[in-house]
Amino acid sequence: MGRNLLMNLNFILVSLCLSGCATQSLANPSNFKPCQADKPRQEARSKELQEIVKADQDDREDFFKKTSEELQEMAHRDVERRKRVREIFGEGFFLKAEDFAFI
């Protein structure tokens, strides 16, 4: 088990190193702008991550009182939230400690 954990951590580190923290138009590479330089977009993504966390926690209110249909709907929303978090991560906008707080 320890070896699998180490392999997963290595994969994450390599992924982080290879992920492009930039916004760039393929048609016009001169538009290259690193995430750290795109403050408005970074702040928007950070706010969006906080909203995703809140929505996730709100979904779990009265968890044990939920019907099986409500749990299925919640699971579907979970998938959508995870997908969006992966997109934001892929854009390279996990920059502040708060962005990593609940992943």
N, CA, C and O atoms as CSV, one atom per row, in Angstrom:
chain,resi,resn,atom,element,x,y,z
A,1,MET,N,N,0.819,-1.185,0.000
A,1,MET,CA,C,0.000,0.000,0.000
A,1,MET,C,C,0.866,1.253,0.000
A,1,MET,O,O,0.524,2.221,-0.679
A,2,GLY,N,N,1.950,1.271,0.720
A,2,GLY,CA,C,2.839,2.407,0.766
A,2,GLY,C,C,3.405,2.747,-0.599
A,2,GLY,O,O,3.560,3.919,-0.943
A,3,ARG,N,N,3.714,1.713,-1.375
A,3,ARG,CA,C,4.266,1.951,-2.708
A,3,ARG,C,C,3.231,2.606,-3.617
A,3,ARG,O,O,3.565,3.503,-4.390
A,4,ASN,N,N,1.964,2.158,-3.529
A,4,ASN,CA,C,0.905,2.774,-4.338
A,4,ASN,C,C,0.721,4.236,-3.973
A,4,ASN,O,O,0.539,5.079,-4.852
A,5,LEU,N,N,0.766,4.544,-2.686
A,5,LEU,CA,C,0.637,5.921,-2.251
A,5,LEU,C,C,1.771,6.765,-2.802
A,5,LEU,O,O,1.545,7.880,-3.273
A,6,LEU,N,N,2.981,6.246,-2.747
A,6,LEU,CA,C,4.142,6.960,-3.267
A,6,LEU,C,C,4.009,7.175,-4.770
A,6,LEU,O,O,4.334,8.251,-5.271
A,7,MET,N,N,3.541,6.174,-5.485
A,7,MET,CA,C,3.355,6.306,-6.931
A,7,MET,C,C,2.295,7.361,-7.233
A,7,MET,O,O,2.456,8.155,-8.160
A,8,ASN,N,N,1.207,7.375,-6.451
A,8,ASN,CA,C,0.162,8.379,-6.659
A,8,ASN,C,C,0.690,9.777,-6.401
A,8,ASN,O,O,0.391,10.704,-7.154
A,9,LEU,N,N,1.471,9.937,-5.347
A,9,LEU,CA,C,2.038,11.248,-5.036
A,9,LEU,C,C,2.985,11.707,-6.143
A,9,LEU,O,O,2.976,12.873,-6.536
A,10,ASN,N,N,3.799,10.779,-6.640
A,10,ASN,CA,C,4.709,11.115,-7.738
A,10,ASN,C,C,3.925,11.539,-8.977
A,10,ASN,O,O,4.296,12.496,-9.657
A,11,PHE,N,N,2.838,10.820,-9.266
A,11,PHE,CA,C,2.000,11.165,-10.413
A,11,PHE,C,C,1.432,12.569,-10.256
A,11,PHE,O,O,1.427,13.350,-11.208
A,12,ILE,N,N,0.957,12.888,-9.065
A,12,ILE,CA,C,0.393,14.212,-8.810
A,12,ILE,C,C,1.461,15.282,-8.987
A,12,ILE,O,O,1.212,16.315,-9.608
A,13,LEU,N,N,2.649,15.037,-8.443
A,13,LEU,CA,C,3.726,16.021,-8.577
A,13,LEU,C,C,4.108,16.243,-10.035
A,13,LEU,O,O,4.291,17.381,-10.469
A,14,VAL,N,N,4.228,15.161,-10.783
A,14,VAL,CA,C,4.572,15.282,-12.200
A,14,VAL,C,C,3.465,16.018,-12.934
A,14,VAL,O,O,3.738,16.867,-13.783
A,15,SER,N,N,2.208,15.698,-12.613
A,15,SER,CA,C,1.079,16.372,-13.257
A,15,SER,C,C,1.102,17.860,-12.970
A,15,SER,O,O,0.842,18.677,-13.854
A,16,LEU,N,N,1.412,18.209,-11.731
A,16,LEU,CA,C,1.479,19.622,-11.375
A,16,LEU,C,C,2.583,20.329,-12.150
A,16,LEU,O,O,2.406,21.455,-12.616
A,17,CYS,N,N,3.705,19.667,-12.282
A,17,CYS,CA,C,4.822,20.278,-12.994
A,17,CYS,C,C,4.519,20.449,-14.472
A,17,CYS,O,O,4.954,21.418,-15.094
A,18,LEU,N,N,3.777,19.512,-15.027
A,18,LEU,CA,C,3.496,19.561,-16.453
A,18,LEU,C,C,2.266,20.379,-16.795
A,18,LEU,O,O,2.085,20.773,-17.947
A,19,SER,N,N,1.414,20.640,-15.803
A,19,SER,CA,C,0.209,21.403,-16.101
A,19,SER,C,C,0.603,22.840,-16.387
A,19,SER,O,O,1.413,23.434,-15.676
A,20,GLY,N,N,0.025,23.380,-17.424
A,20,GLY,CA,C,0.375,24.746,-17.813
A,20,GLY,C,C,-0.410,25.757,-17.014
A,20,GLY,O,O,-1.633,25.836,-17.128
A,21,CYS,N,N,0.272,26.512,-16.222
A,21,CYS,CA,C,-0.370,27.582,-15.471
A,21,CYS,C,C,-0.372,28.815,-16.349
A,21,CYS,O,O,0.337,29.785,-16.082
A,22,ALA,N,N,-1.173,28.769,-17.395
A,22,ALA,CA,C,-1.197,29.902,-18.307
A,22,ALA,C,C,-2.455,29.878,-19.139
A,22,ALA,O,O,-3.071,28.834,-19.355
A,23,THR,N,N,-2.810,31.035,-19.589
A,23,THR,CA,C,-3.856,31.146,-20.591
A,23,THR,C,C,-3.155,31.527,-21.876
A,23,THR,O,O,-2.368,32.473,-21.921
A,24,GLN,N,N,-3.452,30.785,-22.903
A,24,GLN,CA,C,-2.736,31.011,-24.155
A,24,GLN,C,C,-3.641,30.653,-25.311
A,24,GLN,O,O,-4.322,29.627,-25.289
A,25,SER,N,N,-3.646,31.480,-26.292
A,25,SER,CA,C,-4.374,31.190,-27.504
A,25,SER,C,C,-3.450,30.415,-28.430
A,25,SER,O,O,-2.327,30.840,-28.704
A,26,LEU,N,N,-3.932,29.276,-28.906
A,26,LEU,CA,C,-3.106,28.499,-29.832
A,26,LEU,C,C,-2.931,29.246,-31.145
A,26,LEU,O,O,-1.915,29.092,-31.822
A,27,ALA,N,N,-3.906,30.043,-31.498
A,27,ALA,CA,C,-3.811,30.787,-32.744
A,27,ALA,C,C,-2.832,31.947,-32.629
A,27,ALA,O,O,-2.243,32.373,-33.623
A,28,ASN,N,N,-2.660,32.459,-31.409
A,28,ASN,CA,C,-1.787,33.612,-31.216
A,28,ASN,C,C,-0.962,33.424,-29.940
A,28,ASN,O,O,-1.354,33.907,-28.878
A,29,PRO,N,N,0.179,32.725,-30.034
A,29,PRO,CA,C,0.998,32.462,-28.848
A,29,PRO,C,C,1.521,33.718,-28.165
A,29,PRO,O,O,1.977,33.646,-27.024
A,30,SER,N,N,1.469,34.851,-28.827
A,30,SER,CA,C,1.948,36.075,-28.181
A,30,SER,C,C,0.999,36.534,-27.076
A,30,SER,O,O,1.331,37.440,-26.312
A,31,ASN,N,N,-0.180,35.914,-26.987
A,31,ASN,CA,C,-1.149,36.242,-25.931
A,31,ASN,C,C,-0.867,35.484,-24.642
A,31,ASN,O,O,-1.679,35.519,-23.717
A,32,PHE,N,N,0.266,34.802,-24.566
A,32,PHE,CA,C,0.610,34.013,-23.385
A,32,PHE,C,C,0.551,34.884,-22.134
A,32,PHE,O,O,1.135,35.967,-22.093
A,33,LYS,N,N,-0.167,34.396,-21.106
A,33,LYS,CA,C,-0.287,35.143,-19.863
A,33,LYS,C,C,-0.308,34.132,-18.709
A,33,LYS,O,O,-1.259,33.360,-18.590
A,34,PRO,N,N,0.721,34.125,-17.863
A,34,PRO,CA,C,0.727,33.179,-16.751
A,34,PRO,C,C,-0.402,33.475,-15.778
A,34,PRO,O,O,-0.849,34.615,-15.651
A,35,CYS,N,N,-0.859,32.426,-15.090
A,35,CYS,CA,C,-1.968,32.564,-14.143
A,35,CYS,C,C,-1.711,33.644,-13.113
A,35,CYS,O,O,-2.607,34.419,-12.780
A,36,GLN,N,N,-0.499,33.694,-12.613
A,36,GLN,CA,C,-0.175,34.673,-11.576
A,36,GLN,C,C,-0.376,36.095,-12.081
A,36,GLN,O,O,-0.614,37.001,-11.283
A,37,ALA,N,N,-0.284,36.307,-13.394
A,37,ALA,CA,C,-0.440,37.639,-13.975
A,37,ALA,C,C,-1.890,37.938,-14.343
A,37,ALA,O,O,-2.217,39.074,-14.686
A,38,ASP,N,N,-2.754,36.944,-14.277
A,38,ASP,CA,C,-4.163,37.114,-14.640
A,38,ASP,C,C,-5.000,37.144,-13.363
A,38,ASP,O,O,-5.806,36.248,-13.113
A,39,LYS,N,N,-4.796,38.185,-12.563
A,39,LYS,CA,C,-5.434,38.290,-11.245
A,39,LYS,C,C,-6.962,38.230,-11.291
A,39,LYS,O,O,-7.553,37.514,-10.484
A,40,PRO,N,N,-7.627,38.950,-12.200
A,40,PRO,CA,C,-9.093,38.889,-12.201
A,40,PRO,C,C,-9.626,37.469,-12.431
A,40,PRO,O,O,-10.566,37.030,-11.768
A,41,ARG,N,N,-9.014,36.774,-13.372
A,41,ARG,CA,C,-9.461,35.404,-13.655
A,41,ARG,C,C,-9.116,34.476,-12.497
A,41,ARG,O,O,-9.905,33.595,-12.158
A,42,GLN,N,N,-7.948,34.662,-11.885
A,42,GLN,CA,C,-7.559,33.832,-10.746
A,42,GLN,C,C,-8.523,34.058,-9.587
A,42,GLN,O,O,-8.941,33.097,-8.940
A,43,GLU,N,N,-8.879,35.304,-9.315
A,43,GLU,CA,C,-9.815,35.606,-8.228
A,43,GLU,C,C,-11.190,34.999,-8.516
A,43,GLU,O,O,-11.847,34.482,-7.612
A,44,ALA,N,N,-11.618,35.064,-9.771
A,44,ALA,CA,C,-12.913,34.476,-10.147
A,44,ALA,C,C,-12.898,32.966,-9.927
A,44,ALA,O,O,-13.865,32.397,-9.420
A,45,ARG,N,N,-11.790,32.318,-10.312
A,45,ARG,CA,C,-11.704,30.868,-10.125
A,45,ARG,C,C,-11.666,30.512,-8.635
A,45,ARG,O,O,-12.285,29.534,-8.215
A,46,SER,N,N,-10.952,31.293,-7.851
A,46,SER,CA,C,-10.869,31.051,-6.420
A,46,SER,C,C,-12.256,31.184,-5.780
A,46,SER,O,O,-12.644,30.370,-4.941
A,47,LYS,N,N,-12.986,32.210,-6.184
A,47,LYS,CA,C,-14.352,32.406,-5.678
A,47,LYS,C,C,-15.241,31.245,-6.101
A,47,LYS,O,O,-16.049,30.756,-5.311
A,48,GLU,N,N,-15.094,30.808,-7.337
A,48,GLU,CA,C,-15.889,29.686,-7.835
A,48,GLU,C,C,-15.606,28.418,-7.026
A,48,GLU,O,O,-16.527,27.668,-6.704
A,49,LEU,N,N,-14.337,28.180,-6.700
A,49,LEU,CA,C,-13.996,27.014,-5.881
A,49,LEU,C,C,-14.668,27.088,-4.514
A,49,LEU,O,O,-15.168,26.081,-4.014
A,50,GLN,N,N,-14.682,28.267,-3.911
A,50,GLN,CA,C,-15.347,28.436,-2.618
A,50,GLN,C,C,-16.844,28.166,-2.738
A,50,GLN,O,O,-17.439,27.563,-1.844
A,51,GLU,N,N,-17.454,28.607,-3.834
A,51,GLU,CA,C,-18.873,28.370,-4.064
A,51,GLU,C,C,-19.155,26.876,-4.267
A,51,GLU,O,O,-20.181,26.364,-3.820
A,52,ILE,N,N,-18.248,26.196,-4.935
A,52,ILE,CA,C,-18.403,24.753,-5.147
A,52,ILE,C,C,-18.368,24.024,-3.808
A,52,ILE,O,O,-19.173,23.125,-3.567
A,53,VAL,N,N,-17.441,24.406,-2.944
A,53,VAL,CA,C,-17.339,23.780,-1.620
A,53,VAL,C,C,-18.607,24.032,-0.822
A,53,VAL,O,O,-19.125,23.122,-0.175
A,54,LYS,N,N,-19.110,25.259,-0.863
A,54,LYS,CA,C,-20.330,25.585,-0.124
A,54,LYS,C,C,-21.510,24.768,-0.645
A,54,LYS,O,O,-22.276,24.212,0.141
A,55,ALA,N,N,-21.656,24.697,-1.963
A,55,ALA,CA,C,-22.744,23.914,-2.560
A,55,ALA,C,C,-22.645,22.444,-2.155
A,55,ALA,O,O,-23.654,21.798,-1.872
A,56,ASP,N,N,-21.424,21.929,-2.132
A,56,ASP,CA,C,-21.198,20.540,-1.732
A,56,ASP,C,C,-21.648,20.313,-0.287
A,56,ASP,O,O,-22.329,19.330,0.007
A,57,GLN,N,N,-21.268,21.217,0.605
A,57,GLN,CA,C,-21.633,21.070,2.009
A,57,GLN,C,C,-23.132,21.295,2.223
A,57,GLN,O,O,-23.749,20.615,3.043
A,58,ASP,N,N,-23.715,22.236,1.497
A,58,ASP,CA,C,-25.154,22.470,1.592
A,58,ASP,C,C,-25.935,21.242,1.142
A,58,ASP,O,O,-26.979,20.915,1.707
A,59,ASP,N,N,-25.419,20.565,0.119
A,59,ASP,CA,C,-26.056,19.341,-0.383
A,59,ASP,C,C,-26.136,18.262,0.696
A,59,ASP,O,O,-27.043,17.429,0.675
A,60,ARG,N,N,-25.209,18.274,1.620
A,60,ARG,CA,C,-25.123,17.227,2.633
A,60,ARG,C,C,-25.874,17.556,3.927
A,60,ARG,O,O,-25.826,16.803,4.900
A,61,GLU,N,N,-26.566,18.697,3.915
A,61,GLU,CA,C,-27.367,19.062,5.072
A,61,GLU,C,C,-28.487,18.027,5.234
A,61,GLU,O,O,-29.140,17.652,4.260
A,62,ASP,N,N,-28.698,17.577,6.453
A,62,ASP,CA,C,-29.690,16.526,6.761
A,62,ASP,C,C,-29.462,15.277,5.911
A,62,ASP,O,O,-30.408,14.679,5.399
A,63,PHE,N,N,-28.216,14.900,5.772
A,63,PHE,CA,C,-27.821,13.787,4.904
A,63,PHE,C,C,-28.600,12.508,5.197
A,63,PHE,O,O,-29.059,11.837,4.272
A,64,PHE,N,N,-28.752,12.168,6.467
A,64,PHE,CA,C,-29.373,10.889,6.826
A,64,PHE,C,C,-30.891,10.911,6.684
A,64,PHE,O,O,-31.540,9.881,6.866
A,65,LYS,N,N,-31.457,12.052,6.365
A,65,LYS,CA,C,-32.897,12.153,6.130
A,65,LYS,C,C,-33.240,12.117,4.647
A,65,LYS,O,O,-34.414,12.133,4.277
A,66,LYS,N,N,-32.229,12.069,3.807
A,66,LYS,CA,C,-32.456,12.114,2.358
A,66,LYS,C,C,-32.973,10.775,1.844
A,66,LYS,O,O,-32.582,9.712,2.325
A,67,THR,N,N,-33.860,10.856,0.856
A,67,THR,CA,C,-34.374,9.648,0.203
A,67,THR,C,C,-33.311,9.138,-0.769
A,67,THR,O,O,-32.337,9.835,-1.054
A,68,SER,N,N,-33.499,7.946,-1.264
A,68,SER,CA,C,-32.541,7.392,-2.219
A,68,SER,C,C,-32.519,8.215,-3.503
A,68,SER,O,O,-31.468,8.346,-4.130
A,69,GLU,N,N,-33.669,8.777,-3.907
A,69,GLU,CA,C,-33.703,9.630,-5.094
A,69,GLU,C,C,-32.895,10.910,-4.858
A,69,GLU,O,O,-32.161,11.358,-5.738
A,70,GLU,N,N,-33.037,11.488,-3.674
A,70,GLU,CA,C,-32.272,12.699,-3.351
A,70,GLU,C,C,-30.776,12.400,-3.315
A,70,GLU,O,O,-29.966,13.221,-3.743
A,71,LEU,N,N,-30.413,11.234,-2.809
A,71,LEU,CA,C,-28.998,10.851,-2.768
A,71,LEU,C,C,-28.446,10.656,-4.174
A,71,LEU,O,O,-27.296,11.000,-4.448
A,72,GLN,N,N,-29.273,10.098,-5.071
A,72,GLN,CA,C,-28.839,9.931,-6.460
A,72,GLN,C,C,-28.635,11.286,-7.130
A,72,GLN,O,O,-27.665,11.480,-7.862
A,73,GLU,N,N,-29.543,12.219,-6.883
A,73,GLU,CA,C,-29.408,13.563,-7.436
A,73,GLU,C,C,-28.149,14.237,-6.891
A,73,GLU,O,O,-27.428,14.909,-7.629
A,74,MET,N,N,-27.891,14.052,-5.592
A,74,MET,CA,C,-26.702,14.625,-4.976
A,74,MET,C,C,-25.447,14.027,-5.608
A,74,MET,O,O,-24.480,14.742,-5.871
A,75,ALA,N,N,-25.463,12.727,-5.850
A,75,ALA,CA,C,-24.307,12.072,-6.472
A,75,ALA,C,C,-24.054,12.647,-7.864
A,75,ALA,O,O,-22.904,12.835,-8.262
A,76,HIS,N,N,-25.122,12.924,-8.598
A,76,HIS,CA,C,-24.965,13.530,-9.928
A,76,HIS,C,C,-24.338,14.927,-9.813
A,76,HIS,O,O,-23.450,15.275,-10.590
A,77,ARG,N,N,-24.800,15.718,-8.850
A,77,ARG,CA,C,-24.225,17.053,-8.654
A,77,ARG,C,C,-22.762,16.941,-8.213
A,77,ARG,O,O,-21.937,17.774,-8.587
A,78,ASP,N,N,-22.441,15.917,-7.420
A,78,ASP,CA,C,-21.049,15.683,-7.013
A,78,ASP,C,C,-20.155,15.477,-8.227
A,78,ASP,O,O,-19.059,16.031,-8.304
A,79,VAL,N,N,-20.632,14.676,-9.175
A,79,VAL,CA,C,-19.857,14.411,-10.391
A,79,VAL,C,C,-19.616,15.714,-11.147
A,79,VAL,O,O,-18.505,15.966,-11.613
A,80,GLU,N,N,-20.648,16.540,-11.269
A,80,GLU,CA,C,-20.504,17.818,-11.975
A,80,GLU,C,C,-19.530,18.745,-11.247
A,80,GLU,O,O,-18.725,19.424,-11.884
A,81,ARG,N,N,-19.604,18.773,-9.915
A,81,ARG,CA,C,-18.688,19.623,-9.156
A,81,ARG,C,C,-17.247,19.136,-9.305
A,81,ARG,O,O,-16.339,19.945,-9.498
A,82,ARG,N,N,-17.028,17.825,-9.219
A,82,ARG,CA,C,-15.664,17.297,-9.380
A,82,ARG,C,C,-15.120,17.618,-10.764
A,82,ARG,O,O,-13.946,17.953,-10.922
A,83,LYS,N,N,-15.988,17.511,-11.763
A,83,LYS,CA,C,-15.563,17.821,-13.133
A,83,LYS,C,C,-15.097,19.273,-13.220
A,83,LYS,O,O,-14.058,19.555,-13.817
A,84,ARG,N,N,-15.853,20.188,-12.633
A,84,ARG,CA,C,-15.491,21.605,-12.702
A,84,ARG,C,C,-14.207,21.892,-11.940
A,84,ARG,O,O,-13.381,22.686,-12.390
A,85,VAL,N,N,-14.034,21.248,-10.784
A,85,VAL,CA,C,-12.792,21.436,-10.015
A,85,VAL,C,C,-11.601,20.953,-10.830
A,85,VAL,O,O,-10.556,21.603,-10.838
A,86,ARG,N,N,-11.743,19.817,-11.519
A,86,ARG,CA,C,-10.648,19.325,-12.370
A,86,ARG,C,C,-10.335,20.314,-13.488
A,86,ARG,O,O,-9.170,20.511,-13.835
A,87,GLU,N,N,-11.371,20.938,-14.054
A,87,GLU,CA,C,-11.141,21.919,-15.114
A,87,GLU,C,C,-10.360,23.121,-14.591
A,87,GLU,O,O,-9.418,23.587,-15.232
A,88,ILE,N,N,-10.758,23.615,-13.426
A,88,ILE,CA,C,-10.068,24.761,-12.838
A,88,ILE,C,C,-8.623,24.387,-12.517
A,88,ILE,O,O,-7.706,25.175,-12.752
A,89,PHE,N,N,-8.423,23.182,-11.980
A,89,PHE,CA,C,-7.071,22.711,-11.686
A,89,PHE,C,C,-6.259,22.623,-12.969
A,89,PHE,O,O,-5.094,23.021,-13.002
A,90,GLY,N,N,-6.870,22.103,-14.015
A,90,GLY,CA,C,-6.190,21.972,-15.300
A,90,GLY,C,C,-5.797,23.305,-15.904
A,90,GLY,O,O,-4.806,23.400,-16.628
A,91,GLU,N,N,-6.574,24.334,-15.606
A,91,GLU,CA,C,-6.234,25.673,-16.088
A,91,GLU,C,C,-5.051,26.258,-15.329
A,91,GLU,O,O,-4.447,27.240,-15.759
A,92,GLY,N,N,-4.727,25.645,-14.198
A,92,GLY,CA,C,-3.603,26.120,-13.404
A,92,GLY,C,C,-3.960,27.204,-12.422
A,92,GLY,O,O,-3.097,27.983,-12.017
A,93,PHE,N,N,-5.216,27.269,-12.031
A,93,PHE,CA,C,-5.646,28.350,-11.156
A,93,PHE,C,C,-5.759,27.959,-9.691
A,93,PHE,O,O,-6.455,28.637,-8.935
A,94,PHE,N,N,-5.116,26.919,-9.277
A,94,PHE,CA,C,-5.011,26.616,-7.856
A,94,PHE,C,C,-3.746,27.312,-7.375
A,94,PHE,O,O,-2.654,26.749,-7.462
A,95,LEU,N,N,-3.886,28.526,-6.870
A,95,LEU,CA,C,-2.715,29.312,-6.507
A,95,LEU,C,C,-2.648,29.649,-5.028
A,95,LEU,O,O,-1.560,29.717,-4.457
A,96,LYS,N,N,-3.800,29.861,-4.401
A,96,LYS,CA,C,-3.824,30.250,-2.992
A,96,LYS,C,C,-4.099,29.033,-2.130
A,96,LYS,O,O,-4.679,28.053,-2.598
A,97,ALA,N,N,-3.691,29.092,-0.890
A,97,ALA,CA,C,-3.914,27.984,0.040
A,97,ALA,C,C,-5.394,27.634,0.128
A,97,ALA,O,O,-5.751,26.460,0.227
A,98,GLU,N,N,-6.249,28.641,0.091
A,98,GLU,CA,C,-7.690,28.399,0.190
A,98,GLU,C,C,-8.206,27.555,-0.976
A,98,GLU,O,O,-9.188,26.827,-0.832
A,99,ASP,N,N,-7.552,27.653,-2.114
A,99,ASP,CA,C,-7.976,26.881,-3.286
A,99,ASP,C,C,-7.787,25.383,-3.065
A,99,ASP,O,O,-8.495,24.568,-3.656
A,100,PHE,N,N,-6.831,25.027,-2.210
A,100,PHE,CA,C,-6.528,23.625,-1.933
A,100,PHE,C,C,-7.240,23.108,-0.678
A,100,PHE,O,O,-7.134,21.926,-0.350
A,101,ALA,N,N,-7.949,23.966,0.008
A,101,ALA,CA,C,-8.449,23.659,1.356
A,101,ALA,C,C,-9.314,22.404,1.425
A,101,ALA,O,O,-9.225,21.659,2.400
A,102,PHE,N,N,-10.133,22.156,0.435
A,102,PHE,CA,C,-11.092,21.067,0.575
A,102,PHE,C,C,-10.971,20.002,-0.501
A,102,PHE,O,O,-11.918,19.252,-0.736
A,103,ILE,N,N,-9.817,19.923,-1.161
A,103,ILE,CA,C,-9.684,18.871,-2.171
A,103,ILE,C,C,-9.043,17.654,-1.584
A,103,ILE,O,O,-8.847,16.661,-2.285
